[in-house]
Amino acid sequence: CSRPQKVCLCPFLPIHPLKVSTCLYIIQHPAEESRVLRTVPLLAACLPPEKCKILIGRRFSEDRYPELATVCRNPSTLILYPGAEATNLEEVTLGSSSPPIMIIIDGTWSQAKDIFYKNSLFRLPKQVQLKTNISSQYVIRTQPTNTCLSTLECAAVALTIMEKNKSIQETILRPLQALCSFQLQHGAQIHHSKEHLLKNGLYDKPMPKNKRKLRRMELLVNNVKI
């Protein structure tokens, strides 16, 4: 896990990489690479190297990333990005001709949005979303809403659905639970979502002056999906 021995997470990782047919492509915003408590390294440690490929950047052209372009044009490829045009992953019929591929964007919501809309390659695969009401267990990092999941959690849920194996989710979430537990024991605080803070009058930062950002805050308070 590459962490200090005092907070080593190796005992919480699977002894052998999980056997999955699905290949994950994690498109990581460069800012995530420098975060100490990012979840993608834990995800990669749970899977075989050939089943979890990480590409770091903001812009992905076909010329510079020919392999990614081929992946995006593969009819078996899905991209996990919620929205009006996304199909619930639970309702997608996976083909049996070739192993499925899932693209997941790793970054804050604004970073993920920027990557998705400014790279035409990512509009080629079928867009899917997770229909889940589970709360994030990544409690040491603030999320927009209670049901916003970390990249590792999204991958765990998606792989469980695609592989039809409920034990995958439990196995991948185990190191995340341990990470949060260790951090809380060593002085970290539980980070409630912005939704929770706003609804309970606990949000202590100045409200945004930008009308669009202010509107997003209002939608969170009123339980409107954004």
C-alpha positions as CSV (number, residue, x, y, z in Angstrom):
1,C,0.0,0.0,0.0
2,S,3.1,2.3,0.2
3,R,2.0,3.7,3.5
4,P,4.0,4.0,6.8
5,Q,4.0,0.8,8.8
6,K,2.0,2.4,11.6
7,V,-0.9,2.9,9.3
8,C,-0.2,0.1,6.8
9,L,-3.3,-1.0,4.9
10,C,-1.8,-4.2,3.4
11,P,-3.6,-6.5,5.9
12,F,-6.9,-5.1,4.5
13,L,-6.1,-5.7,0.8
14,P,-7.0,-9.0,-0.9
15,I,-4.1,-11.6,-0.6
16,H,-4.4,-12.1,-4.4
17,P,-5.7,-9.6,-6.9
18,L,-9.4,-10.0,-7.6
19,K,-10.2,-12.1,-10.7
20,V,-12.4,-9.9,-12.9
21,S,-13.2,-9.9,-16.6
22,T,-13.9,-6.1,-16.6
23,C,-11.1,-3.7,-17.4
24,L,-11.1,-0.3,-15.7
25,Y,-9.6,2.8,-17.2
26,I,-9.3,5.5,-14.6
27,I,-9.0,9.0,-16.1
28,Q,-7.3,10.9,-13.3
29,H,-7.2,14.7,-13.1
30,P,-3.6,15.8,-12.4
31,A,-4.6,17.4,-9.1
32,E,-5.7,14.0,-7.7
33,E,-2.2,12.6,-8.1
34,S,-0.8,14.9,-5.3
35,R,-3.6,14.1,-2.8
36,V,-2.3,12.1,0.1
37,L,-5.6,10.3,0.8
38,R,-6.7,9.5,-2.7
39,T,-8.5,6.2,-3.2
40,V,-7.3,5.1,-6.7
41,P,-4.0,3.5,-5.4
42,L,-6.1,1.3,-3.1
43,L,-8.4,0.3,-6.0
44,A,-5.3,-0.5,-8.1
45,A,-3.9,-2.7,-5.3
46,C,-7.1,-4.8,-5.3
47,L,-7.0,-5.6,-9.0
48,P,-4.6,-7.1,-11.5
49,P,-2.4,-4.4,-13.2
50,E,-3.9,-5.3,-16.7
51,K,-7.5,-4.7,-15.3
52,C,-6.9,-1.3,-13.8
53,K,-5.2,1.2,-16.1
54,I,-4.6,4.8,-14.9
55,L,-4.2,7.7,-17.3
56,I,-3.4,11.1,-15.9
57,G,-4.3,14.4,-17.7
58,R,-6.9,16.9,-18.6
59,R,-7.0,16.6,-22.4
60,F,-7.0,13.3,-24.3
61,S,-6.7,13.5,-28.1
62,E,-6.8,10.5,-30.4
63,D,-3.3,11.3,-31.7
64,R,-1.7,11.2,-28.3
65,Y,-3.8,8.4,-26.8
66,P,-4.4,5.9,-29.7
67,E,-5.1,3.1,-27.2
68,L,-7.7,5.1,-25.4
69,A,-9.3,6.1,-28.7
70,T,-9.6,2.4,-29.6
71,V,-11.1,1.7,-26.2
72,C,-13.7,4.5,-26.5
73,R,-14.8,3.1,-29.9
74,N,-15.1,-0.4,-28.6
75,P,-18.9,-1.3,-28.3
76,S,-18.2,-3.1,-25.0
77,T,-16.9,0.1,-23.4
78,L,-19.0,2.1,-20.9
79,I,-18.3,5.4,-19.3
80,L,-19.5,6.1,-15.8
81,Y,-20.8,9.7,-15.7
82,P,-24.2,10.6,-14.4
83,G,-26.7,12.7,-16.3
84,A,-29.9,12.9,-18.2
85,E,-28.4,10.8,-21.1
86,A,-27.0,8.1,-18.8
87,T,-28.6,4.7,-18.5
88,N,-28.6,3.0,-15.1
89,L,-25.8,0.4,-15.1
90,E,-28.1,-2.2,-13.6
91,E,-30.3,-2.0,-16.7
92,V,-27.5,-2.4,-19.2
93,T,-27.1,-5.7,-21.0
94,L,-23.5,-6.6,-21.3
95,G,-22.3,-8.3,-24.5
96,S,-20.6,-11.7,-24.3
97,S,-18.4,-11.3,-27.3
98,S,-15.6,-9.4,-25.5
99,P,-14.8,-8.4,-21.9
100,P,-16.5,-5.3,-20.8
101,I,-14.5,-2.0,-20.2
102,M,-15.5,0.7,-17.8
103,I,-14.1,4.3,-17.9
104,I,-14.2,6.3,-14.6
105,I,-13.1,9.9,-14.3
106,D,-11.2,10.6,-11.0
107,G,-11.4,14.1,-9.7
108,T,-13.7,16.6,-8.0
109,W,-17.1,17.1,-9.6
110,S,-16.0,20.2,-11.4
111,Q,-12.8,18.6,-12.6
112,A,-14.7,15.5,-13.9
113,K,-17.2,17.7,-15.7
114,D,-14.4,19.6,-17.4
115,I,-12.7,16.4,-18.5
116,F,-15.9,14.8,-19.7
117,Y,-17.2,17.7,-21.8
118,K,-13.9,18.9,-23.2
119,N,-12.8,15.5,-24.6
120,S,-14.9,14.3,-27.4
121,L,-13.5,10.7,-27.1
122,F,-15.5,10.3,-23.8
123,R,-18.8,10.8,-25.6
124,L,-18.3,7.8,-27.8
125,P,-18.9,5.0,-25.2
126,K,-22.3,4.3,-23.7
127,Q,-22.9,6.7,-20.8
128,V,-24.0,5.0,-17.6
129,Q,-24.7,5.9,-13.9
130,L,-25.2,4.1,-10.7
131,K,-28.7,3.9,-9.2
132,T,-27.8,3.7,-5.6
133,N,-28.8,5.4,-2.4
134,I,-25.8,4.2,-0.3
135,S,-23.9,6.8,1.6
136,S,-20.2,7.3,1.0
137,Q,-17.9,5.7,3.5
138,Y,-15.1,8.1,2.5
139,V,-15.9,10.3,5.5
140,I,-12.6,12.1,5.7
141,R,-13.2,14.0,2.5
142,T,-16.1,16.4,1.9
143,Q,-18.6,15.4,-0.8
144,P,-21.4,17.5,-2.4
145,T,-24.2,15.2,-1.3
146,N,-24.5,12.2,1.1
147,T,-24.8,9.8,-1.8
148,C,-21.8,11.1,-3.8
149,L,-19.2,8.2,-3.9
150,S,-15.4,8.2,-4.2
151,T,-13.8,6.7,-7.3
152,L,-13.0,3.6,-5.4
153,E,-16.6,3.2,-4.2
154,C,-17.9,3.8,-7.7
155,A,-15.6,1.1,-9.1
156,A,-16.6,-1.3,-6.3
157,V,-20.3,-0.9,-7.0
158,A,-19.8,-1.0,-10.8
159,L,-17.7,-4.1,-10.7
160,T,-20.1,-5.9,-8.4
161,I,-22.9,-5.2,-10.9
162,M,-20.9,-6.1,-14.0
163,E,-19.2,-9.2,-12.6
164,K,-22.4,-10.3,-10.8
165,N,-20.4,-10.8,-7.6
166,K,-21.5,-9.1,-4.4
167,S,-18.2,-10.0,-2.6
168,I,-16.3,-7.7,-4.9
169,Q,-17.8,-4.6,-3.3
170,E,-17.0,-5.8,0.2
171,T,-13.4,-6.6,-0.7
172,I,-12.6,-3.3,-2.4
173,L,-14.3,-1.2,0.3
174,R,-12.3,-2.9,3.2
175,P,-9.1,-0.9,2.7
176,L,-11.1,2.3,2.4
177,Q,-12.9,1.6,5.7
178,A,-9.5,0.9,7.3
179,L,-8.0,4.1,5.8
180,C,-10.8,6.3,7.3
181,S,-10.6,4.5,10.6
182,F,-6.8,5.1,10.8
183,Q,-7.1,8.7,9.9
184,L,-9.9,9.3,12.4
185,Q,-7.8,7.7,15.1
186,H,-4.9,10.0,14.3
187,G,-6.7,13.3,14.5
188,A,-8.8,13.5,11.3
189,Q,-12.3,14.8,11.5
190,I,-15.5,13.4,9.9
191,H,-16.4,15.5,6.9
192,H,-20.1,15.8,6.4
193,S,-21.3,16.5,2.9
194,K,-22.1,20.1,1.8
195,E,-25.8,18.9,1.6
196,H,-25.7,17.9,5.3
197,L,-24.0,21.1,6.4
198,L,-26.4,23.4,4.5
199,K,-29.5,21.6,5.7
200,N,-28.4,21.7,9.3
201,G,-27.1,25.3,9.3
202,L,-23.5,24.2,9.8
203,Y,-22.0,25.5,6.6
204,D,-19.4,28.1,7.9
205,K,-18.0,29.3,4.6
206,P,-19.2,32.5,2.8
207,M,-22.0,31.8,0.3
208,P,-20.8,32.1,-3.3
209,K,-21.6,35.4,-5.1
210,N,-21.7,33.6,-8.4
211,K,-25.4,33.0,-9.2
212,R,-24.9,29.6,-10.8
213,K,-22.9,28.3,-7.7
214,L,-25.5,29.8,-5.4
215,R,-28.2,28.0,-7.3
216,R,-26.4,24.7,-6.9
217,M,-26.3,25.4,-3.1
218,E,-30.1,25.9,-3.1
219,L,-30.6,22.7,-5.0
220,L,-28.6,20.8,-2.5
221,V,-30.7,22.2,0.4
222,N,-34.0,21.3,-1.4
223,N,-32.9,17.8,-2.3
224,V,-32.9,18.4,-6.0
225,K,-30.5,16.1,-7.9
226,I,-27.8,18.0,-9.7
